[in-house]
Structure formats: C-alpha cells, structure tokens
Amino acid sequence: MSRRRWRRRGRRRIRNVLISLVLLGVVAGAVLYIVFYILLRPKEMWRKQIFEGVYLSTLNIPEQFGEGKAMIAEIHWDVPGVELFFRPFYPRATMRKHFTLLPADYLVWRHDLSIMMNSARYVPGEWYKSIPFRQVDALETLVWDGNVSHIHNHSYMFGWDANENFLYDRQKPPKKEFLKQLKWGIGVQSISVMEGELRLEAMNHSADLDARTFLGVDPIKKIMWLIVYDKIDDLGMNTIARDAGIFVGGKLDSNDAATMIIGSGANGVTPYTGIRGRRPLGGVMGVKANPID
C-alpha cells in the first residue's frame, strides 16, 4: 500500500475519533443538563423541615415580579447541630487570589454541606472568563475566622461574632473597628430590607428580570434566610424576602452565579436538588445540620 494511502487512512481515523469525541461530549452535556436542570429542579413546598433547625420553602414567583421558582431556606443557627459555613479564602499574604472557581455540586460534596448558596461577587466576573480552576478575587469584603480579605469601599457588612451573635453595619466602607468584632463576615451590595421594611431607595427599579441571590437575618430570633430566585425583579426579590420574616437583608452575587443546592440527608428532598447558575463558584456559604430522626 502506498504511503499516500496510509496517510489518507490515518487522517480518516483521526477525523472519526474527533467526531466520536465531540458526539460523546454533546451526549454527556445533554445528560448533565437533564439531570441538574430538569430532574433535580425543586418541587413546590411550604416550610418543610428538612434538617434539624432548617426549613425549606419552594414557591412559584408571582407573575407581577417575574417567573420560575424561589427557594427559601430558613435556618435557625442556635439549634444544636446547626453549623454556619463560609468557604475559606486565601489571604493576601499567600500572594494568591482569594478563590479557585469550582463546580457548585463539587463544593457541596467536598464540604459535606446540608445547604449551600453562592455568596459574594468575584472578579473577573464575566461569564466567558468564569471557567473551572481559574483564580479570582472576591469583590465584596469577607471575614473568615477573624481574617479580613480586603476592604471594598462599597460593601455593607453582615457578620457573626465568636458567640454567633449577628452584627451588621449600615455604613460603607467597612470600618476596621467593626470588622475586628467579626469571626465570619460577608459584604452585601445594599441593605434593601431594614427592620422588616422595604428600602425602596436601595433598589434598582429599572433592572431587568434576572436570577438573584438574597441573604436575610433576624438577629433576635437567630434565624438566617438564604434565598435564590429563578428570574425576578428587585422589588419582587425584596418583597418575598420581607414577607418571609426577614429583619435585615441584602443582595449577593446574582445572574449566572445564583445557586442553591440541598445536600444529602434532607428529609423528603432528593440529594442535590436545587436552582443552579451556569458558572462555577468562588465564595459560597451555607450550613451543616443534623438529619431528622
């Protein structure tokens, strides 16, 4: 057989292998999409206890505010066995960026979380730059075990001290004196619910419908709400949050990052059920809690 014929046959084999790999990739992608974005979508429920001290509501977003579903996790952090979780960041002294972007479901599994939600924004944050294993920095200020990530001039700080008392600062930028009180802390973009009332001046009334993430707290009752919405406007996001019972709250990273996933052991909920964004995540928060006997 001539050398030219061997070369043609070799090229055909390489082409066939490449076509097969592409087809396998397409099939695998389709399967993953069906599993994560269809089969593991949350079912409608109202304040179902899924762990000790943790309740989950999944409701349809009213048409006047948007479309799709909202997941509302109500977490009583003073219940025995409930442990707050914040993903640790690399300090500046390491000469590394704060986070490595990783798939959301991997982070739930890796840290054995009962519930996980995305937290602060990161930079660079464009979707086409958000690829797994990329190094990114947190945009808002974070505190992890008393260590401060950096000072972001436009962060309003929420946090917990060593005794798990919730503290917040309605002024920006974060003050060093305030940050010194915190064991865990996270910067929010604005405080749009204050003392159980909507702060209309803190909302973007011209924003399009989008996936959104919200953190709310009642510091007296020691309840934290993690909320993720499929597609909603600012007013709807805050109205649903206020109606859930939130005393003070604000928005976290949204759009393609908006993610909430339920871990293993939840009562009546399939493991890894959730609302998922399309980006890998940097900063995340959540809880570990005991299963219901």
Secondary structure in CASP SS format (residue, H / E / C, confidence):
PFRMAT SS
TARGET T0000
AUTHOR 0000-0000-0000
METHOD secondary structure of the structure
MODEL  1
M C 1.00
S C 1.00
R H 1.00
R H 1.00
R H 1.00
W H 1.00
R H 1.00
R H 1.00
R H 1.00
G H 1.00
R H 1.00
R H 1.00
R H 1.00
I H 1.00
R H 1.00
N H 1.00
V H 1.00
L H 1.00
I H 1.00
S H 1.00
L H 1.00
V H 1.00
L H 1.00
L H 1.00
G H 1.00
V H 1.00
V H 1.00
A H 1.00
G H 1.00
A H 1.00
V H 1.00
L H 1.00
Y H 1.00
I H 1.00
V H 1.00
F H 1.00
Y H 1.00
I H 1.00
L H 1.00
L C 1.00
R C 1.00
P C 1.00
K C 1.00
E C 1.00
M E 1.00
W E 1.00
R E 1.00
K E 1.00
Q E 1.00
I E 1.00
F E 1.00
E C 1.00
G C 1.00
V E 1.00
Y E 1.00
L E 1.00
S E 1.00
T E 1.00
L E 1.00
N E 1.00
I C 1.00
P C 1.00
E C 1.00
Q C 1.00
F C 1.00
G E 1.00
E E 1.00
G E 1.00
K E 1.00
A E 1.00
M E 1.00
I E 1.00
A E 1.00
E E 1.00
I E 1.00
H E 1.00
W C 1.00
D C 1.00
V C 1.00
P C 1.00
G C 1.00
V C 1.00
E E 1.00
L E 1.00
F E 1.00
F E 1.00
R C 1.00
P C 1.00
F C 1.00
Y C 1.00
P C 1.00
R H 1.00
A H 1.00
T H 1.00
M C 1.00
R C 1.00
K C 1.00
H C 1.00
F E 1.00
T E 1.00
L C 1.00
L E 1.00
P C 1.00
A H 1.00
D H 1.00
Y H 1.00
L H 1.00
V H 1.00
W H 1.00
R H 1.00
H C 1.00
D C 1.00
L C 1.00
S C 1.00
I E 1.00
M E 1.00
M E 1.00
N E 1.00
S C 1.00
A C 1.00
R C 1.00
Y E 1.00
V E 1.00
P C 1.00
G C 1.00
E C 1.00
W H 1.00
Y H 1.00
K H 1.00
S C 1.00
I C 1.00
P C 1.00
F C 1.00
R C 1.00
Q E 1.00
V E 1.00
D E 1.00
A E 1.00
L C 1.00
E C 1.00
T C 1.00
L E 1.00
V E 1.00
W E 1.00
D C 1.00
G C 1.00
N E 1.00
V E 1.00
S C 1.00
H C 1.00
I C 1.00
H C 1.00
N C 1.00
H C 1.00
S C 1.00
Y E 1.00
M E 1.00
F E 1.00
G E 1.00
W E 1.00
D C 1.00
A C 1.00
N C 1.00
E C 1.00
N C 1.00
F E 1.00
L E 1.00
Y E 1.00
D C 1.00
R C 1.00
Q C 1.00
K C 1.00
P C 1.00
P C 1.00
K C 1.00
K H 1.00
E H 1.00
F H 1.00
L H 1.00
K C 1.00
Q C 1.00
L C 1.00
K C 1.00
W E 1.00
G E 1.00
I E 1.00
G E 1.00
V E 1.00
Q C 1.00
S C 1.00
I C 1.00
S C 1.00
V E 1.00
M E 1.00
E C 1.00
G C 1.00
E E 1.00
L E 1.00
R C 1.00
L H 1.00
E H 1.00
A H 1.00
M C 1.00
N C 1.00
H C 1.00
S C 1.00
A C 1.00
D C 1.00
L C 1.00
D E 1.00
A E 1.00
R E 1.00
T E 1.00
F E 1.00
L E 1.00
G E 1.00
V E 1.00
D E 1.00
P C 1.00
I C 1.00
K C 1.00
K C 1.00
I E 1.00
M E 1.00
W E 1.00
L E 1.00
I E 1.00
V E 1.00
Y E 1.00
D E 1.00
K E 1.00
I E 1.00
D C 1.00
D H 1.00
L H 1.00
G H 1.00
M H 1.00
N H 1.00
T H 1.00
I H 1.00
A H 1.00
R H 1.00
D H 1.00
A C 1.00
G C 1.00
I C 1.00
F C 1.00
V E 1.00
G E 1.00
G E 1.00
K E 1.00
L C 1.00
D C 1.00
S C 1.00
N H 1.00
D H 1.00
A H 1.00
A C 1.00
T C 1.00
M E 1.00
I E 1.00
I E 1.00
G C 1.00
S C 1.00
G C 1.00
A C 1.00
N C 1.00
G C 1.00
V C 1.00
T C 1.00
P C 1.00
Y C 1.00
T C 1.00
G E 1.00
I E 1.00
R C 1.00
G C 1.00
R C 1.00
R C 1.00
P C 1.00
L E 1.00
G C 1.00
G C 1.00
V E 1.00
M E 1.00
G E 1.00
V E 1.00
K E 1.00
A C 1.00
N C 1.00
P C 1.00
I C 1.00
D C 1.00
END
